[in-house]
């Protein structure tokens, strides 16, 4: 994995400053190109073809096309063979060069042929055109700034800020961040700096910028699969994805959490490595934190997981079963001094403690391997989060006229029998839950209330008239998306009638909003902070597309009862 940056003027010192800010993404080598019209910078983390032949910026034979690229193309060997048959000449063994010759052969449609995780910029000197693209699911980040004169792009916001742009808070984005813990859509917390959306490409030519999608989550065409036939099909695609993602010229390991997703990856890797007579390295993280004696004596020992996210025992059992070379780390020290560093890497505030074990796990893995496979994405494509069950249960009860009044008089402890979180966050959890129940007739708004952090009272208090006045300043008006709360913006696109049943609508929303802006953001930044490459086999776009065709009851099991609940 690597770090890329560039802009549409000549300033070699500025390129160096931008590259320095993202050196952790590629500590092995750095390269610069500038011709007076455009400047490109690249920091390399060597994964495939470790020689100097893989250095970037990389060009074609006549130096008319250059690329800076962050990612991995997992079908590059097949594409290379096809391109060689078309008489393209290769000078390296990299996947990078496949993109260059692919662009020569297929133009911008090259992105349609790529299976992988990527963010890249191609500079076409003959056409005086810049072409950027980001992978379908948003596994790799790509940010840009454009004010009709200056165009700047980079893998991380901190690199763009080296250009000394005015640092103005995007209040609309901040409002959505405070509600959701992430910023959906293309906006960021900085006015004028935007994300290139997953599955989109950007062209800049003759001072005109065009952004368009090359992939969107397909409208599902549900097919009749049994648990057995569906499982066989999923395993076939996942196994092929894992096999492709094991390709590297450096050691590869696995993050083993103890859950089904990482266990499945470990099983498949072990099977493939056994055929190659090669060992498997797994890595796990836990906490030195046990429930108090009072908790145990009060009968809470069976609910330890409610208080402590610690699955080391499960991970250890899985590692032992498959005979992996297992490493684990237990977080014991005070981590307060680590937090500023993590926030710097994330480029934004973050309130989820998961960033700490993610960082420490990457730190451990970096001592042994340079690439890690992990299970991100499985919950979003197969319905693994608790909110899906909660939403489906609540929708079934929405016709009860007394539902809200009864819930108001129930204790928080009692609500724990039906919902997983209320008692852990006290009366505020009950307040949120009641708002969710009151909005259940509007599934888009209800899901927003269920998954957001702030209550209606909180929003009313925080987003006062004074906030709104600041939000309407000239700078924010010029650059903000202009959309109100998240559930009123593009989320409705995922609740189209064609995406029924409800579970598939919820998954579509999370795949395109929560997944790239929260889950994958953390995964990318915490691995890159320790200069290792994270790969996510469940997010092979073929598996994601296939998952949309699976009946909902195979994802959330029969408890969703969606086989006869299309009205949900």
N, C-alpha and C positions, 0 to 999 in steps of 0.2 A: 504494500500500500504506500501511497505517496501523498505529497502536498503540491498543489498547483496554484499559480497566480499569474496575473498579467493585466495590462491596460493599453489603451490606444494612444500612447505617446512614448517618447524616448526618455528614459531616466534609469540608467543602470544602477545607480546607488539606491534608488527607491525599490527596484526589484530585489536587490540584496536584502534590504530591510524587511520586505514582505516575506522573503524566503526564510530569513532568520526567525521570524515570529512563528513559523510553522515547521521548524527544523525537526521537531519531535516526530513529525509524520514521515520523515525520510532522512534519517541521520547518515545514510551510507554515502550519498553523493548529492551534488547540486549542479544545476546548469542554468545558463541564461542565454536568451536570444533577444536582440533588438536591432531593428532596421530603420529606426527613425519614425516609423509609422505605428509600430506595435512592439510591445515588450512582453516577453514570456519568461516565467521562472518555474523551476521544478526542484523539489527535494525528493530523493529516491530512497525507498526502502526496498532493497533488492530481494525479490522472491523467485522470479523465473529469469534464467540467463543472468548469472551474477557478474558477467564480464562487463567491460566498458561498452560493449556493443549495445547494451540495454540502457545507456544513459539518455537522458532527455534534457531539453527539447530534442525530439527525434524528427528526421525529415525523410522524404522519399528520395529517389535516385537523383533527380535534378534540383532538389532543394526548393521546389515550388510549393510544397505542402509541409507544414510542421505541426507537431502535436505535443501537448503536455497532458498527461493522463494519470489518473488516480484510480486504481481498481484492479480487477482481474476478469478476464474473459475466459470462461470455462470451456467454451467450445472452439478455442482458437486453433487447435490442431486440425479440426475438420475444415474450418474456414481457410486456414493456410493451404491445405491440400487443394481446395477448390480454386484458390487464387493462383497457386503455382501452375495449375492446369491451364489457367488463362494467361500464362507467361509473365506473371509478376515475379520479380527477383527479390529474395530476402537476404539481408545481411546479418540478421541476428536470429535468436531463437525465442524472441519475446512475443507476448500477446499484443504489445503496443504496436509493433510493426504491422500486425494483421489489421488493426483499425485504419492505419494509413492507407494500405493498399486496398482495403475494403472501401474506403471513401473514394479512392481513385476509380474503382470499378462500379460502385453502386451509388455514389454520391451520398446525400444525407440519409438515404434509405439503409445505409450500413447499420444504423442503430436497430433496425428491425431484425437483423441477423445475429445480434450479439446475445449470448446467454451469459449473464454475469452481473457484477456489481461495479459500477463505473461512474466517473465524472471526468469529462475531458473537454479540451479546447483545441480545435483544429484551426490553423491560420492558413488560408488559401491565398497565396501571394498573387497568383495570376488574376483571380477574381476580386482581390482585395476584400475578402470576406472572412468573417470569423464565425465559426460554428461550434456551439457548446451543446452538450447533452448530459443528462443524468439518468441513471438506471431506472427501471420500471417501478421498483418498490421504494426507492429513496434510501438505499443502503449506504451510499456514499453521498456526502454533502457537496453542494455547490452554491455559492453566493455571488451576487453581482450588484453593481451600482451603475445607473445610467441616467444622466440628466440632459440628454440631447447633445451633449458635447463630450463629456468624459465617460468612458466605459471602463469599469474595473471588475475583475472577478477573482475569486480565491476559494480555496477549500474551507477556510474558516474566516469568520468575521474579523478576528484580530488582525489578519493580514491586510484586509481592506482598510482598516483604521490606520494603518501605517501611512496612508496617503494624506492624512491629516484632514479628512472630511469633517465637517461640523458634527459633533456627537449630540444629536437631538433625540430625546426619548420619543418613541412612537407610542402615544398614549392609547390608541385603539388596540395596538398589539399588546400593550401592557395590561389593558383591561381583560383581554381574552386570556393572557397568561395567568393573571390572578384567579380567573374563573376555572381554567382547565389544567394549569400546571405546564402548559405548552402553548405555542402560538400556531394555530392552524393556518393553512393557506400559504401564500407567498411572502407575507410580511415577516419582519423581525422586530426586535425591540429598538432598533436604530432606524430613524427616519431615512428613507432612501435606499437602504440596503435590503435586498430581497433574496429569497430563496428561489432557485430554479426548481420548479415543482418536479416530483418524481414522474418519470415517463414523459418528460418534456424536452424539447430542444429549442435552442435560441440561435438566431442568425443576426449578425450585424453587418450590413453592407450599405454603402452610400448613405451613411448616417441614418439609416432606418433599421429599427430593431423589430424582429418578428419572433414571437414565442408561440409554439404550437405543440400539442401532444402527439407522441408517436405510439403510445400505449395507454389504455385505460382498462380498469378492472371490467371484464366482460359482464354483460347482463346474463345471469345464469340460465342455462338450459338444463333443467333438472333431469337426471337420468335415473333409471331404476337400478340401484345397487343394493345388494344385501350387505350385511356387516362383513361377510367373508369376501365377496367379490370386490367391495369397496376397499377393504384392507389390503387385498392383494395388489390392487391398482396403485394405492398410495405407496406401498412398500417398493413397488417397481420403480416409480418415479423418484422417490426419495433415495433409493439405493444408487440410482444413476447420478443423481445430484451430488451425493456424498462422494462417489467415485471420482467425479469430475473435480470436485473441490479439494481432493487430496493431492492434486497435481501441484508440485512445488519443488524447487531446488534447495529447499531449506527444511528443517524439521517441522512437523505439524502435530499439534496436540488437540485435546478436546476439553471444553469446560463441562464438568460433570456436576450437576446440581442435585441429583437424586430424583429429579422429576422424570416423567415419561419421555419428554422431548429429547433431553440430553442422553438418556439411557438408550433410546432408539438409535441415535447417532453413534453412540459408543458400540452398540451391538453390530451395526452395519460396518463401521470402520474395522472392528475386530475381525469380522468375517473377511473383509477385503484384505486386510494386512496379513491374516493367516495364510491366504493364498500366496502372498508375496514374501512370506517368512520374515515379516517385519514386526517390530513391537509397537505398542500403542501407549502414548502418554496421556494421562488424564489429570485434571486440576480441579480442586474443590476449595471452597472457603466457608468458614463458620465463625461463630462467636463464642467467646468465653463468658457465657451468661446463662445461668440456670434459674429456674423458678424458685422463689423463696419457699421456706418450709410452710408458711401460712397458706400459700397457694396450693401446695401439694396436700396439706391436711384438710383443705376445704373441698377436696374432690376435683381439683382442677388439673391433676396430673395428665389426664387424657386429652386436655386441650392446650398442651404446652405450645403447640404450633401457633395458637392465637397470640401468644406473647413473644415467641422467639422463632425467627425464621432461620432455622439451623437444621440442615439436612445432611450433615456430615456422615452420620451412621448409614443412611440410605446410599449415599454416594460411594462410601467405602465398600458396602456390600455389592454394589454393581461392579465396581472396579475389581473386586476380588473374584466375582463370578466370571468376568471376561479376561482375567489375568493381565490387567493393564499395569503399566509402571505409574503408580499413583502418587500424586503429590497433593498436600493440603496445607492450608494456612488457617490459623485461628486468630481472629482479631482481638487483641487484648489491650493494646495501648490506647492512650487518649488520642483521639483523631482530630481534635479541634484545630491543631496547627496545620493539618492537611487540607482543611476545607478551602482556604483561599486558593490553593493550587488547583483543586478540582474545579472550582468556579471559573478560574482563568481558562482552563482547558475547555470547559463547556460553553464559554462565551455568553453565559446568562446565569441568573440566579437559579438555584435548584433546591427543592425542599424534600426530595426523596432520598432517604438514607441508603438506598440501593447503590448509589454512586460510590459509596465507600468500599463495600465488598467487591464491586466491579473493578475498581482501581487496584485494590490489593491483590485480587486474583490475576489481573493482567501483569502486575509487578512480579508475582510468583512465576507465571508462565513464561515471561520474557527471559528468565534465567535458563530455560531449557529448550524453548521452541521459538519460532518466528511467525508462525501461523496458528490460529486456534479456530476450531469449529464450535458453534454454540447453537442453542435451540430457539433463538429469537424468531418470532413470527408464527410459531405453532399455535399459540393461544388465539391469535387473531384469525387464523384460517380454519381452525377446527373448534372454536367456541370454548376455550379453556378458562375464561375469566368468569368470576362469580356474578358480575353484573348481568350477564346474558340470562342466567337462570332467574335472577331477581326480576328482570324486565318481563320475561315471559310469564312468570307467576302473577305479577301485578296486573298485566294486561288481561289475564283470565278473570281476575276479580274486579275489573273496572266497572262492571254493570251493577255491583252492589251499592245501593244509594247511601248506605251508612258507613262506607269504608273509611272515610276521612275522620268522621266524628268518633268512631270507635277507636281508631289509631291514636287520636289525640289523648285519650284517657288510659292508654296502655302504658305500662312501665317500659323503660328502656331494656331492662333485663328480659322481659317477656318478648319483645320484638326480636331479640337474639335468636329465638327459635325459628324465625322465618327469614331473617336477613343476617348477613355475616358480620357487619361492622358496627351497628349502633352503639353498643355498650362501650366499645373501645374508644369512642370519641364522645361519649356522654350525651347530654341533652342537645348539644349542637348536632349530633348525629340524628337524633329524633326529629329535630327541626328540619333538617335536610330531607329526611325520609317522608315527612308529612307533605313537603312541597312536591316531592316526586309523586306521591299518591294523588295529590290534587290535580296534577297535570297529565295524568296517565292517558286521558282521552286523546291527547296530542302526542303521538309516540316520539316525534323528533324532539319536542321540548322536554318530554319526560325523560328521555335518555340523556339529554343535556343536564337536567337537574340531578339525575342519578350519578353521573360521572364527573360533575363539576365539584369544586371545593367550597365555594362561597354559597351561602343561603341568600334568599331574596332580601332579607334584612341587611345582610352584610353588603350586598351590592348597592342597596339604596344608601347605606351609610358611606361607603367608600366612593362611589361614583356620583358625587354630589354635583350641584350646579357649577361649583368652582372647577371641578374636574372637567366637566363638559365644556366650559369656557376655554380652558387650556387646550382641550382636544380640538377645538375649532380654530386654533391659530393657523396662520397662513402656511407655515411649514408643514404642519400635520395634514392640512387640507390638500396640499399639493402631492404629498407622497403616500398618505395612508390609503388603505384599500377602500375606505368609505363604507364598510359593512359594520352593522351593529353586533350584538352578541353572537357568539359562535353558532348557536343552534338556528339562528335566523339567516346564516350565510349559506355556504355551499353544502351544509350537511343534508339539506333536503334532496340533493341529487342522489344520495345513497338510500333514500326511503321511497324511491319510485315504486309504483305498483309492480313493475316488471321484475323487481328484485325480491318479491315475496318468496317464501314466508319471512316473518319478522326477523328470525335469527340471521338469515342471510343479509338482511338490510343492516342490522347492527354490525355484522362482521365487515361489510363493505365500508361502513363509516369508519370503523377503527383501522382497517387496512390502509386507508388513504389519509387519515388524519392523525390518529394517536400513534400508529406504528412508526412512520418516518420522523415525526416531530418529537417523539418522546423515547420510545424503546430503542430505535436505531440510532438516534442522536447520542444516547448514553453509551451504547455499544461502541460506536465509532470513536467517540472522544476518549473513553477510558482505555481502549486498546491502543489507540494512537498516542496517548499520553506516555505509554511505555514502549512505543515503537514496535508494536506487533500488529499483525494483520488479522482482523476478525472476519470469519466467513460464516454464512448463515444458510445451511442447506435447505431448510424448510421454505426459504423465500426464493427458490428457483421459480421463475415465473410460470413454468409449466405446471408445477405442483399447485401454485396459487390459483391458476386458471382452472385446473381440475377440481380443486376444492369447491369452487362455486357450483359445480354440477352435482355434487353429492347431496342427497336428501338431508334435511336439517336434523332429523332424529338420529342419524349416524354420527353427528358431531356432538350434540348435547345429550345423546342417549335418549331413551324413551321418555325420560322425565320431562322433556320439553313438550311432549305430546303434540308435536307439530304435524304429525301425519294427518291429523283430522282437524287442524286449527289454522287453516289458511287465512281466516278472517283476522288473525292477530297481526 
